[in-house]
Amino acid sequence: MLKGLGQLGDMAGMMKKAQEMQTKMAEMQEALETMIVVGESGAGLVKATATAKGELTALDIDPSIFNGDDKEVVEDLILAAIKDAQQKATAKSAEEMGKLTEGLGLPPGMNLPF
């Protein structure tokens, strides 16, 4: 007669876990804004600093690369450093998301948020 109540308890537990996950996701999103990654190119001559969310925050260029004839090389180094920072930001974000979803029993490679 009360057989179905067990399923209601399971549903309540699932809802509680979903709320906890939502809270943890919000906390992680805030944390990603303060995590810093540094992309480099030209053996460190150009460094791009970004948050783990991918927002570029700083660019450091060694003055030794400024030669009027090398304008295109400098531009390429800057782009390469920015791309490196963006890739590191994406990797850091995925790493942090993996830590968060590790205990949920989700299939490997499932990306959240959906």
C-alpha positions as CSV (number, residue, x, y, z in Angstrom):
1,M,0.0,0.0,0.0
2,L,2.8,2.4,0.8
3,K,5.2,0.9,-1.7
4,G,5.4,4.1,-3.8
5,L,6.7,6.3,-0.9
6,G,10.2,4.8,-1.4
7,Q,10.3,6.4,-4.8
8,L,9.2,9.7,-3.4
9,G,12.1,9.6,-1.0
10,D,14.4,8.9,-3.9
11,M,13.0,11.8,-5.8
12,A,13.4,14.1,-2.8
13,G,17.0,13.0,-2.5
14,M,17.6,13.6,-6.2
15,M,16.1,17.1,-5.9
16,K,18.3,17.9,-2.9
17,K,21.4,16.7,-4.9
18,A,20.3,18.8,-7.9
19,Q,20.1,21.9,-5.7
20,E,23.5,21.1,-4.1
21,M,24.9,20.7,-7.6
22,Q,23.4,24.0,-8.7
23,T,25.0,25.8,-5.7
24,K,28.3,24.2,-6.4
25,M,28.1,25.2,-10.1
26,A,27.5,28.8,-9.2
27,E,30.4,28.7,-6.7
28,M,32.7,27.2,-9.4
29,Q,31.7,29.8,-12.0
30,E,32.7,32.5,-9.5
31,A,35.9,30.7,-8.7
32,L,36.8,30.5,-12.4
33,E,36.7,34.3,-12.6
34,T,39.5,34.5,-10.1
35,M,41.7,31.6,-11.3
36,I,44.5,32.9,-13.5
37,V,46.2,31.2,-16.5
38,V,49.2,32.5,-18.4
39,G,49.7,31.7,-22.1
40,E,53.1,32.2,-23.6
41,S,54.8,32.3,-27.0
42,G,58.2,33.0,-28.3
43,A,59.8,31.1,-25.4
44,G,58.1,33.5,-23.0
45,L,58.8,36.7,-24.9
46,V,55.0,37.3,-25.1
47,K,52.7,36.4,-22.2
48,A,49.0,36.7,-22.1
49,T,47.2,36.4,-18.7
50,A,43.5,35.4,-18.6
51,T,41.0,34.2,-16.1
52,A,40.0,30.5,-16.3
53,K,36.8,31.8,-17.9
54,G,38.9,33.1,-20.8
55,E,38.8,36.8,-20.2
56,L,42.1,38.4,-21.2
57,T,43.4,40.5,-18.3
58,A,47.0,41.4,-19.2
59,L,49.6,41.2,-21.9
60,D,53.3,41.3,-21.3
61,I,55.7,41.8,-24.2
62,D,59.5,41.7,-23.8
63,P,60.9,44.9,-25.4
64,S,63.6,42.9,-27.1
65,I,61.1,41.8,-29.8
66,F,60.4,45.4,-31.0
67,N,62.2,45.8,-34.3
68,G,60.4,47.7,-37.0
69,D,61.1,45.0,-39.6
70,D,59.5,42.3,-37.4
71,K,56.0,43.7,-37.0
72,E,54.3,40.6,-38.4
73,V,56.4,38.3,-36.2
74,V,55.4,40.3,-33.1
75,E,51.7,40.2,-34.1
76,D,51.9,36.4,-34.6
77,L,53.6,36.0,-31.2
78,I,50.8,38.1,-29.5
79,L,48.1,36.0,-31.2
80,A,49.9,32.8,-30.2
81,A,50.1,33.8,-26.6
82,I,46.5,34.8,-26.5
83,K,45.4,31.5,-28.0
84,D,47.6,29.6,-25.6
85,A,46.0,31.5,-22.7
86,Q,42.5,30.7,-24.0
87,Q,43.4,27.0,-24.4
88,K,44.7,26.9,-20.9
89,A,41.5,28.6,-19.6
90,T,39.4,26.1,-21.4
91,A,41.4,23.2,-19.9
92,K,41.3,24.7,-16.4
93,S,37.6,25.2,-16.6
94,A,37.1,21.6,-17.8
95,E,39.4,20.3,-15.0
96,E,37.4,22.2,-12.4
97,M,34.1,21.0,-13.9
98,G,35.4,17.4,-13.8
99,K,36.2,17.7,-10.1
100,L,32.7,19.0,-9.5
101,T,30.9,16.2,-11.5
102,E,33.2,13.4,-10.5
103,G,31.0,12.0,-7.8
104,L,27.7,12.2,-9.7
105,G,28.1,9.1,-11.7
106,L,27.7,10.9,-15.0
107,P,29.1,9.3,-18.2
108,P,32.7,10.3,-19.0
109,G,32.9,13.3,-21.3
110,M,29.5,14.6,-20.4
111,N,29.8,18.4,-20.4
112,L,27.9,20.5,-17.9
113,P,26.2,22.9,-17.9
114,F,24.2,21.4,-20.8
